[in-house]
């Protein structure tokens, strides 16, 4: 079930909010757990058992890891409980997400040595498995390191893993960030109001911006390279960059808003990444919860930057290799991750200090160029298409045989949303909205209410007349 769907907006969400405010507080976690499982089962009925097994398995693993941390148990079990817990979580993720990729890359080697090959499995990827698996791993590691106490209530632990606002596309929430809220939280009309406002921001990003940019991006990337000219290729790439940002940040806004409605504070996941002036800053602003997860559970345990420059560069290589692989079982995603890792290393070699000496807009253009070129690998269907597309961007592919009719798609409506989208990539609109919110001017506050209601009704109309509602991060 999508947040940006009529069944969710007019059915699931209003009914759940009504029940949340009516049900006694001692039953609210059970209510939310059941609701989260139903939400997941709506589109993933066959894979709901995987989510349930993850909840049950990590509940008992957490208790075992906590007991094994005692002096007597530590001598007996050592680090086996945490190793087993993390390994089995990863094995499930590898089985469903990477088994096909592994066999496709291993079979040519086996054929070369005249060895039997493996049949390529046809497995449907459970929605959100990368997100709830990483949440479960962070819980087990934090219990092992005594950062949090093991959750003794299976409903509470199940709710942490399966809570529907962040279940299928993040943000990746640490257990220690939400543990006290799972145990006790307060519902208020102020929180409900703030949550609705934030949710409508995200809904508008998704439906009004991301979906409009997706239409043109999909059209252009579906065209064979021979029929594209550089201008069209750049327009398609810019549309995709705007699509993926508003698609994912919009979903994160909706998740944060839903959390506020239900009494939870879900961490921020985006902070205007396209205004960054270095790749390092970009990753402090883009998909913040994933960046922090890899930093705390991989980069720092590997040694971070404490073991010399060469080890730091190796650690960055590993982190960004796995960041790319986390996004998908494809060499395109791996190359996307490694490109970001490469420029993180280059900046550490001294480029970042040089960048500080040039005007800010030059630094900004540098980041946008690297990010946009990396998005080509993220969006392309295969490595060959990515390479050919980059050639087109720089006019290295000759003249197109029959140019794509770009003017047909560049209508006034798309140009209007492009203008809004470019402003929304910066803090301009947010700062204006916050200023209106803090103002005591009744006209400005009334204008905000009218705008929110208007956006909601327009989004509803768009969802009613069109079934085009793609969501990029569902594949991860």
N, C-alpha and C positions, 0 to 999 in steps of 0.2 A: 504494500500500500504506500503510495506516494503522499507526502505532505501536501504537494500541489495537485491534489485530486479532489473532485467534488465529494466523493464518498467519505474522505477524511474530513474535509472542511465542514460539511453539513450533516455528517452522520457520526463518525467515530469520535471526533474531538468534542463536540457539544455534549454528547452523551457521557463521555468519560469525565468531563469537567463537572457536570451535574452530579454524577456519582461521587466524585472526589470530595465535593463540598457537603454531601449528604451523609456519607459513610463515616462512622466513628474513626478517630485517628488510629486506633490499634489495628484496624483492618485495612488501612490504606495501602500499606506495602503489598499485601496479598492482592488487593484490587489492581494495583499498578503492574504487578508481576503477571497476573492473568491477562490484563489488557495488552501488555507488551508481547506476550506469547501469541495472542490472537492477532495483533498487528503484524507480527512476523509471519504467522501461518496464513494470512490473507494472500500473500504472494509466494510463500515458500512452505506450503504445507508439508511437502515431502522431506524438507530439510529441517523442519522444526525439531525433530528428534536430535539432530546434531547440536543445536543450541541447548536443548534440555540436558543432553549428556555433558556438554561443556560446563553448565551450571553445577550439576551434581558432582562431576569429577573434581572440579576445582574447589568446591566446598570441602570435600573430604581431604583433598591434597593440602589445602590450607591448614586444616586441623592437624594433619600428620606433620607438616613442616614446622608448625608451631611447637608441637610436642618434641620433635627431634632436636629443637634448639636448646633443650635443657642439657645440662652437663652430662648426665648419664646417657641420654639418648644420642647426643652428639658423638660420644665415643663409640657408640654402637653403629649408628647409621652414617655418620660423616655428612657428606653433601649429597648423598644419594637421593633423598626425597625431593630436593629442589631440582636436581638434574633430571629426575624422572618426570616431575611435573612439567617443567619447561619443554623437555624433549617430546612428550606425548602431545602437548598442545601444538608444537611445531610440526609433528608428524601428520596430524590431522590437516593442518593448513597445507603442507607439502602435497599430501595425497590428493586433495581436491583441486588445488590451484596450480601445482607445478608438475604433477606426474606426467601429463601429456607433453609438456615442454621438455622434461628430462628424457623421455623416450625418443622424442623427435630428434634430439641432439645426440643421443647415445647410439641410436640405430645405425647411422652412417659409419661410426667407428667399428661397431660390431660386424657390419657387412664387409668392411675393409679387411678385417681379420678372419673373414669366413666363419663368424660365430653366429649362433641363432639370435634373431632380433626379437624385440618385444612388440606386441600389438599395442597400437596407440589407443589408450582408453578414451571413451567418450563420457566425460563426467560433467554434469552441470554444476557450476560454481555456486555454492550457497551465498546468498546476498549477505554482505557485511562480515564475512568470516574473518577477513584480515583485521577488522576493527575489534570485534569482540574477543578474538584470540589474543591480540596485543594487550587488551585490558586485563584478561585473565592472567597473562604472564606477568604483567606489572604487579598484580595483586600478590601472586606467589612469591615473587622476588622481594617485595616489600615486607611480607610476613617473614621470610627467611632472614632478612637483614634487620628485623625487629623495628622497622619503621612504623608498622601498624600491628595491631592485634588481629589474630585470625577471627573471622566472623563465625560465631557459633550458631547463628540463626540462618537456616538454609534459605528461607524466604528472602532475607535481606541480601545474602550473597547472590542469589539468583537475580534479584532486582538490579544489583550493581552491574552484572554482566548483560542483562537483557533489557534494561530500561529503554523504552522505544524511542525517545527523542534522539539519542545518539547511537542507537543500536546498529544501523545499517550504513552510516556514512560519517560517523564521528560527530563532534570531536572525540579523540581518545581520552577518556577520563581516568585519572588515577584513583584508586580506591581511597587513598588518604585525602584526596580533594573533596570527597563526597561522603565519607564514612559517617560523620556526625549528622549530615542531612538525611541519610538513610535511616539512622536511628531516631532522629527527631527533627522535624521541620515545621514551620508555621505557614499556613495558608492565609493570604490576605487579599483584599480587593485591590490594594495598591500593587502587589506583586502580579496579580492577574492582569491589571491594566498595563503594567510595564511589559509583561510577557506578550500580551496581544500586540502591542506596538512593535516590539522587536520581531515577532513572528510575521507581521504584515510587511515589515521591511524586507525580510528574507523572501517572502512569497512574491513580492513585487520584483525583486532581483531575478528570481527564477523565471517567472512567467513573462514579465514584460521585457526584460533585458536578455537573459540567457537564451530563452527560446527564440527570440527574434534574431539574435546573432547566429544561433545554431543553424537556422534555415539556410543562410547564405554560405556559412562555413561548410555545411554538408554538401551543398550543391557544387562548390568549387573543388573540394577535396575528392569528389566523386568523378571529376572530369579527368580523362587521361592527360598526362603531362604535355603531350604534343599539341593540345588544344588550349593551353594556357599562355598568357603573356605575363611579364613581371608585375605589372600593376594589379592584375586580377589575382595573382598568387599572393601578393602582399595584402590585399584586401581580405582574401580568405583567411590568411594567417592572423591578421588583426582581429577578425571576427571570432576566430577560434579562441584567441587569447582572452577576449572579453567574455566569450561564452563560458569557458572553463572557470574563470574567476567568479562570475556572477552565479554560475551553476552551483559551485561548491561553497562559496562564501554565503550565498543565499540559503543553502541548506543548513549551514552552520548557524546562521541567524535564526532560522526557524527552530532548530534544535535548542538553542539557548533560550529563545522565547518560550517554547513549550516547557522547558525546565523551570523557568520563572513562574509560569502559571501553576505548576505542580509543587512549587516550594523548593526547587533545586537551583543551585548556582553552578551552571556548566561553564567551564573556562572558555575564554575567547580563542578563536582559531585563525583569524585573519586580521591584519592591521595595515591595510593599504599597501600590499607588496609591490605594486607597480610604481610607487614613488621611491623605491630603494635606490641608493647610489653605489651599492656594491652587492655582489652575489651573497656575501656573508649576511648583509642586512636583509636581503631578499628572503633568506631562509629564517630570519628572525620574525618575519612578517607573514610568510606563506605557510599554511598548514602547520601552525605553531605547535599543536599538540603532537603531531608526528615528529617534528623536528626535535622537540624536547624529549620525546620517548627514546629516539635513537641516541640522543646525547647522553641521557641518564642511564640507559640500559645496555648500551653498546659502546659508544665512543669513550666515555669515562672508564668503564671496566677494562677496555683495551689499553688504557693508559692515557687517553686524551692527548694533551700537549705536554705531558710531564716527563716524557722519556726521550726528548731530543727531537730535532726537526724531521729526520727520516722516518721515525716511528709515527710522528704526528701525521705526515703525509700518507703513510700506509693506513693509518686509522681512518683518515678522511676518505681514502679510496674504498675501504671496506664499507664504511657507513653509506656512502652514496651509491655504491654498487647494490647494496641491499635495499636502499631507498627506492632505486629504480625497479628492482625485482619485486619489491613489496607491491608496487602499483600494478604489475601484471607479468605474466609468464611470457615474455617476449624480449628479444634482443633490442627492439626499439626502446622499450622502457629502460633497459639496462644502460643503453647508450645515453638516453636522456639523463639518467642519474649520474653517470660518469662525467658527462659534460659539465654539470653543475659542480661535481667534485673536483674536476680539473681546474676550473676557474677559482674555486675556493683555495686550492693549493697555489695557483699562480698569484692570487692576491696575497697570500701569506709570504710568498717569495719576495715581496716588495712592491708589487703593483698597487696594492691598496694605499701605500704611503704616497706613491706617485699620483694616484687619483686625487688625493687630498689637495694637490697643488693646482688642479685644473678647475675651471668653473663647474658649478653644480650641475648645470644642464648637460654638460659633456659626460659627467659620471652617470647621470640618469640615462642618457642615450646608450652608453656602453652596456648598462644592465639590461635595458629593454632589448637591445640587439641580441645579446646572449640568450636571454629568456625566450624571446620569440623564435630564434633558430632552434633552440632545444625543444620548443613546443611542436616543431615539425615532426620530430621523431615520436613524440607522445601521441600525435594525432594520426600519422600515416599508418596505413594498414600493414605495411611491411617495410623492410630496410630499403628496398629498391625504390619504392615510391618516395620515401623520405629524401634519398639522395637526389632523385630527379627533381623533386619539388624545390630543394635548395638551389639546384642549378638554375631553375627558372627564376627564382628570386633575384639572382645576380646576372640574369640574361646570358647564361652560359649554355643554353639549350637550343640556340638558333631561333628562327622565327616560327611562331605557331602555325600549324597547318590551317586551322580554322579557329579564330579567336572566340573565346567564351563571351557571350553577350552580357557583359557586366552591367551596362546601363539599364538593362531590363529589370535588374534586381535592386538597383540603387534608387529606390523610390523615396519620397519625402518622409514617409513613416519610419523607414529604417534609418534615415539620416537624423531624424529627431531623436530616436532611441540611442543612436550612436553618440550624439551630443550629450544626452543625459548620462550615458554609460561612461564616457570619458571623464565627466565631472565626478561621477560616483566612484571612480578609481582613486580620487584624491579626497582629502578631508573637507572639501568645500561644502558639499551638501550636508554632511554630518554636522559640521560646525554651525551652519545656518539653522539646521533643525534644533540643535541643542540650545542655540541662542533664543529661538522662539519658545522652546520649552521652559527656559529659565525666566523668560519675560513675564511680567504681570499684565501684559496687554491682552485683553480678552479677545480682541479681533485676531491676533496671531494664534492664540490657542484654539480658537474656533476654526481657523483656517487649517490647522494641523488635523483636527478631528475630521473635517470635510475631506481633506486629502487622503487620510487613511481609509475612510469609508469608500471614497471614490476608487482608490486603488484596489480595495478588496472586491468591489462590485465589478470593476473592469477585468480583474484577474479571473473572477468567476465566469464572466461572459466569455473570455478567451478559452477557458478550460471547457466550457460547454459547447463551443462551436468547433473546436479542433481537438483531435486526439494526438497531436504532435506535442509530446511532453518528455523528451529524452532526459536522462540524468546520467552524466558521465561516470560519477564515482560509484554507481551501483555495480560496476564491473570489478571493483576492487574489494 
